[in-house]
Every structure is written in structure tokens, then in C-alpha cells.
Amino acid sequence: MNWISDVVRPKIKTLFKREVPENLWIKCPDTGQMVFHKEVEANQFVIPGSDFHLRMSATARLKAMFDQETWEEITFPEVPLDPLKFRDEKKYVDRLRDAKAKTGAVDAVRVGAGAVEGAQMVVAVQDFDFMGGSLGMAAGEAVIAALETAVARHTPCVLFAASGGARMQEGMFSLMQMPRTTVAVRHMREAGLPYIVVLTNPTTGGVTASYAMLGDVHIAEPGALIGFAGPRVIEQTIREKLPPGFQRAEYLKDHGMVDMVVHRHELKATIARLCRLLMKQPARDDGDAIARADAPAEAVAG
């Protein structure tokens, strides 16, 4: 036994070892720039140099939206966890347990109610970190609960969509959420209340084919991928090369599928102004809000 190499050296290494958190740095997917995680978090998960919009968790989104980071959590009915006893590489119940542990959420959609720049509204947020934001029975119940709460309280409803589509582990039960949420949107229309959808990266599949494209106003974050099928699938189907930027937020705005593309830092103010406009409420007694009030009105008229 070598006393110096086996005893002394390991102790010295341990003495001066520094623990580095795994998420200390974030690499920008667009430029490859390395940025401190705390700096990106403080900037609402927008890379400072490139303005690339990273995905945002439901909790972080709700905190950023509501005034003073306070809101009322809206609950929704419980659903059967695994109605089909589904199993692929692992059991569906195990996937659900892992997703809940990872996000701390009950399912892919969280709903809150409160004030956004003084305007009362209900906000539903889809979390892509929870099984790709997939639409299952629980997510469908959450969206319906958000819309029904808005009708009951006579407030606007804002939905942040982020999803890969329907949840295959629930089969037909998942697909049934598309017409169910569509009926709930219809109730908002009948009540004459605004329903605003914010399309984030990515919004695809059955979510795009239902409540994500039924808003009175559609806002998209910069660079968000929005569509039913992905670009690769479309290219393989039509056997043609798609134009640059196809299915991105800016392309869809130019072709009339999205009303406006809004930077994340401006979302809260833009949504609050839109809700006041559509609810026929007076603007805030704020010079900045009054100066910019015409921009949303033009977008709605368009």
C-alpha cells in the first residue's frame, strides 16, 4: 500500500474540491453562447445576447404574469390515472410519477386567477416539461376549469399553449379533450368574454387543432414553432422543400394565422391592455400604457 498516493492525496483533493451545480450555465440553442442560469432566470428565460426565448415552466410563467407574484390556484376534478393500463418501455403510471416529481405539478396545465396590471383574469399555462405538455384527461379538465372559472367570474381567460399534442398513453380519452375544450371555449363566446391564446414554443398536434387556435386574439412568442404536423413530416408527405421560417411565429404572422408576435418582456402589459380593450374598461392611469394603447387595437381590428 502506498500511503502517500492512497491516503494523503485523496484527502487533499477532497479538501479543495468545489461543488459546481449542474445547471450553473445555460447554452443558447441559437448562438451557442454560455450564460449564467440565474442571469437567464432573472431575464424571464430570455438569453440576454441573442434574445432567444427558452421554455418557461408553468410556475415561473404564473409568477411573471400576476401582480406581486400572488394568485389563486384553481383546482380541477381528479381523473383516472391510467384508464388503459398502458405500458410501452415503462408503465404510464411510472411516467406520470416521474413527471410530477420533475415539475412539482399535478399535470401539464396549471391554472391561476388574479390581477395582471390591475386587470382581473384567469390564466392557464401548459408546461412542456410535463410529458411534453401533452393533452390528456387531466390537462383537458384544467383547461375547461380555467374557461368555466372565467365565465363564472366574468373575467377574460388567457391560455399559454406549449404542447407536442395529444397524450398517446390515454388513447381516445385524450382525443375527446379536443371537442370538450372546444365546447368550453364556446361558452366563453356566448358569455361575451375575451379568450386570448399565447402560442409558445412548441405548440403542435391536437392542441393546435383545438383550443389553441380558437382565441379571439392569438399572440405568439418570437421564434415559436406552431403547427399541426412538424415540418419534417410535411416535407416527407408533399415531397417539397418548405420555405425558410415555415411554421415559425413570424412566418405565421405574415400569413395571417397569428395576430401579433410579442417579446416575452412585453407580454404582461400587452395582455392587460388587450383585456381592458375587449372588456371595454378604461385604460390604466399611466402615460406609458395610454401611449401604446393603439397597437393592440390595430391588431384586433386586423
C-alpha positions in Angstrom: 0.0 0.0 0.0 1.3 3.4 -1.0 0.4 5.6 2.0 1.1 8.9 0.1 -0.9 8.1 -3.0 -3.8 6.2 -1.4 -4.4 8.3 1.8 -2.9 11.7 1.7 -3.6 12.7 -1.9 -7.3 11.8 -1.9 -7.8 13.8 1.3 -6.1 16.8 -0.2 -8.3 16.5 -3.4 -11.4 16.3 -1.2 -10.3 19.3 0.9 -10.0 21.6 -2.2 -12.8 20.2 -4.2 -15.5 22.6 -5.3 -19.1 21.5 -5.9 -20.4 23.0 -9.2 -24.2 22.9 -9.8 -25.2 21.1 -13.0 -27.5 24.0 -14.1 -25.0 26.8 -13.4 -24.7 27.6 -17.1 -27.2 27.6 -20.0 -26.1 27.3 -23.6 -28.1 29.3 -26.1 -29.5 27.0 -28.7 -29.3 29.7 -31.3 -25.7 31.1 -30.9 -24.0 28.6 -28.5 -23.4 31.5 -26.1 -22.9 30.3 -22.4 -24.9 32.4 -19.9 -25.3 32.1 -16.1 -28.6 30.3 -15.2 -29.5 33.0 -12.7 -29.0 35.7 -15.2 -31.3 34.0 -17.7 -33.9 33.3 -15.0 -33.9 37.0 -14.0 -34.5 37.8 -17.6 -37.6 35.7 -17.8 -35.6 32.9 -19.5 -34.7 35.0 -22.5 -31.0 34.8 -23.5 -29.7 38.4 -23.0 -27.4 38.5 -26.0 -29.4 36.7 -28.7 -33.0 37.3 -27.3 -33.7 33.6 -27.8 -36.8 32.6 -25.9 -36.2 29.5 -23.8 -39.1 27.4 -22.5 -40.7 28.6 -19.3 -42.2 26.4 -16.6 -45.8 26.9 -15.6 -44.8 28.1 -12.1 -42.4 30.7 -13.5 -44.9 31.9 -16.1 -47.6 32.4 -13.5 -45.2 34.3 -11.2 -44.2 36.5 -14.1 -47.8 37.2 -15.1 -49.6 38.1 -11.9 -49.1 41.2 -9.9 -46.8 40.8 -6.9 -46.4 37.1 -7.7 -49.7 36.3 -5.9 -52.6 34.4 -7.4 -55.3 31.9 -6.5 -54.7 28.4 -7.7 -57.7 27.0 -9.5 -58.2 23.3 -8.9 -59.9 20.9 -11.3 -61.6 17.5 -10.9 -59.4 14.4 -10.5 -59.3 11.9 -13.3 -58.4 8.2 -13.6 -54.6 8.0 -13.7 -54.2 5.1 -16.1 -57.6 4.1 -17.7 -56.0 1.9 -20.4 -53.3 0.3 -18.2 -50.9 1.5 -20.8 -47.3 0.3 -21.0 -44.5 0.9 -23.6 -40.9 0.9 -22.4 -42.2 1.7 -18.9 -45.6 1.9 -17.3 -47.7 5.0 -17.8 -48.2 5.4 -14.0 -44.4 5.5 -13.7 -44.1 8.2 -16.3 -46.7 10.2 -14.5 -44.9 9.8 -11.2 -41.6 10.9 -12.8 -43.2 13.9 -14.4 -44.8 15.0 -11.2 -41.5 14.7 -9.3 -39.7 16.7 -12.0 -42.2 19.6 -12.2 -44.0 19.5 -8.9 -47.3 19.8 -10.8 -50.4 17.6 -10.9 -50.4 17.5 -14.7 -49.4 19.5 -17.8 -51.6 22.5 -17.1 -51.7 24.9 -14.1 -54.4 27.5 -13.7 -54.4 30.6 -11.6 -56.7 33.6 -11.1 -55.7 37.1 -10.0 -54.7 40.6 -11.2 -52.5 41.3 -14.2 -51.6 45.0 -14.1 -54.7 45.6 -12.1 -57.0 43.7 -14.5 -58.6 40.5 -13.1 -58.3 37.4 -15.3 -57.8 33.7 -15.3 -54.5 32.4 -16.7 -53.9 28.7 -17.7 -50.3 27.6 -18.5 -49.2 24.5 -20.3 -45.9 23.1 -19.1 -43.8 21.4 -21.8 -41.6 19.8 -19.1 -44.6 17.6 -18.0 -44.6 14.9 -20.7 -44.1 17.4 -23.5 -47.2 19.4 -22.4 -49.3 16.5 -23.9 -53.1 16.8 -23.7 -54.6 14.2 -21.5 -57.7 14.0 -19.4 -56.3 16.0 -16.5 -54.9 18.7 -18.8 -58.3 18.9 -20.5 -60.1 19.2 -17.2 -57.7 22.0 -16.3 -58.3 24.0 -19.5 -62.1 23.5 -19.0 -61.8 24.6 -15.4 -60.0 27.8 -16.5 -62.6 28.7 -19.0 -65.5 27.9 -16.7 -64.0 29.9 -13.9 -63.6 32.9 -16.2 -67.3 32.6 -17.2 -68.4 32.3 -13.5 -66.3 35.3 -12.5 -66.9 37.3 -15.7 -63.3 37.8 -16.5 -61.1 37.2 -19.5 -59.2 33.9 -19.9 -55.6 33.8 -21.1 -54.0 30.5 -22.1 -50.3 29.9 -22.7 -50.1 26.9 -25.0 -47.0 24.6 -25.2 -47.5 21.1 -26.3 -46.4 18.2 -28.5 -50.1 17.1 -29.0 -52.4 14.5 -27.6 -51.2 12.0 -24.9 -50.9 8.7 -26.7 -51.0 6.7 -23.4 -54.7 7.7 -22.9 -55.8 7.0 -26.5 -59.4 8.0 -27.2 -59.8 9.6 -23.8 -57.1 12.1 -24.8 -58.6 12.8 -28.2 -62.0 13.5 -26.5 -60.5 16.5 -24.8 -60.4 18.4 -28.1 -64.1 18.7 -28.5 -64.7 19.1 -24.8 -62.3 22.1 -24.6 -63.9 23.5 -27.8 -67.3 23.5 -26.1 -65.9 25.3 -23.1 -64.4 28.0 -25.5 -67.9 28.3 -27.0 -69.3 29.1 -23.5 -66.8 31.9 -23.3 -68.0 33.3 -26.6 -71.7 33.1 -25.5 -70.8 35.0 -22.3 -69.1 37.7 -24.4 -65.8 37.3 -22.6 -62.3 37.6 -24.2 -60.3 34.4 -24.7 -56.6 35.2 -25.5 -54.1 32.5 -26.6 -50.4 32.9 -26.3 -48.6 30.4 -28.6 -45.2 29.4 -27.2 -42.5 27.1 -28.5 -43.7 24.5 -29.5 -47.5 24.4 -30.0 -48.4 21.4 -32.2 -50.7 18.5 -32.7 -54.1 18.2 -31.1 -53.7 21.3 -29.0 -53.3 23.3 -32.2 -56.3 21.6 -33.7 -58.5 22.6 -30.7 -58.4 25.3 -28.1 -55.0 26.9 -29.1 -56.5 28.2 -32.4 -59.9 29.3 -31.1 -58.8 32.5 -29.3 -60.2 36.0 -30.0 -56.6 37.1 -30.2 -53.6 35.0 -31.0 -50.2 36.1 -29.7 -47.0 34.3 -30.4 -43.6 34.5 -28.8 -40.7 35.2 -31.2 -39.4 32.1 -33.0 -42.1 29.8 -31.6 -42.8 26.6 -33.7 -46.6 26.5 -34.3 -48.4 23.9 -36.4 -50.3 20.6 -36.5 -47.6 18.3 -38.0 -43.9 19.1 -37.9 -42.0 20.5 -40.9 -40.1 17.2 -41.5 -43.4 15.2 -41.7 -44.9 17.8 -44.1 -41.8 17.7 -46.3 -41.9 13.9 -46.5 -45.7 14.0 -47.3 -45.7 16.6 -50.0 -42.1 15.8 -51.2 -41.3 19.5 -51.5 -38.8 21.8 -49.7 -40.6 24.2 -47.3 -39.9 27.9 -47.4 -37.5 29.3 -44.7 -39.1 30.0 -41.4 -42.1 27.9 -42.2 -44.4 27.3 -39.1 -42.4 29.9 -37.1 -44.3 32.7 -35.3 -43.0 35.4 -37.7 -44.0 33.4 -40.8 -47.5 32.8 -39.4 -48.0 36.4 -38.6 -47.1 37.4 -42.2 -49.6 34.9 -43.5 -52.5 35.8 -41.2 -52.5 32.9 -38.7 -51.2 34.9 -35.8 -52.3 38.4 -34.8 -49.1 39.6 -33.3 -45.6 38.4 -32.2 -44.7 39.9 -28.8 -41.5 39.7 -26.9 -41.8 38.0 -23.5 -40.9 41.2 -21.7 -43.9 42.9 -23.3 -46.4 40.1 -22.9 -47.9 41.1 -19.5 -48.5 44.7 -20.5 -49.9 43.7 -23.9 -52.3 41.2 -22.5 -53.5 43.6 -19.8 -54.2 46.3 -22.4 -56.0 43.8 -24.7 -58.2 42.6 -21.8 -59.2 46.2 -20.9 -59.9 47.0 -24.5 -62.1 43.9 -25.1 -63.8 44.3 -21.8 -64.4 47.9 -22.5 -62.7 49.0 -19.4 -60.8 52.3 -19.0 -57.0 52.3 -19.6 -54.7 52.5 -16.6 -53.9 55.9 -15.4 -50.4 55.5 -16.8 -48.9 57.6 -19.6 -46.9 54.7 -21.0 -50.0 52.5 -21.2 -52.0 55.2 -22.9 -49.3 56.0 -25.4 -49.2 52.3 -26.5 -52.9 51.5 -26.3 -53.4 51.9 -30.1 -51.1 49.0 -31.1 -53.3 46.1 -29.7 -56.4 47.8 -31.0 -55.0 47.8 -34.6 -54.0 44.1 -34.2 -57.5 43.1 -33.1 -59.1 45.1 -35.9 -56.8 43.3 -38.4 
